[in-house]
């Protein structure tokens, strides 16, 4: 039995684009020129961006930041993700998706891998952006506190 979370990446020019914005890929399998399967180890955090258009323009813009689950753990179903994942952030609509992507870039500008950010911070961003409020920025000090908390609970 495979312990990995599988994500189907699909790209059909000007119609569908599923991509991973960040995360540590454990395995990659190419299906054909339009599809790949990426795998993530239990506990790893990744951002999954989905975009779909129709003849009338953008139909779906969505970002999910998920934590891969271990076999037997509870998880939420997410299209293209098997078995699913723990949802840390889930937003739709281009303005909110774009804002999350800007926040990810700001975190990377600090020299921090977004996959290492405290899961609570992704929840915070989800909650604030869901009600059209600005989230607190993630800082190096906040990140250090998260790393110390992780070490203390091991």
Secondary structure as UniProt FT lines:
FT   STRAND          5..12
FT   TURN            13..15
FT   STRAND          16..22
FT   STRAND          27..30
FT   STRAND          35..40
FT   TURN            42..43
FT   STRAND          45..54
FT   TURN            55..56
FT   STRAND          57..67
FT   TURN            71..72
FT   STRAND          76..78
FT   TURN            79..80
FT   STRAND          81..92
FT   HELIX           94..109
FT   TURN            110..111
FT   HELIX           114..116
FT   HELIX           119..130
FT   TURN            131..132
FT   HELIX           140..152
//
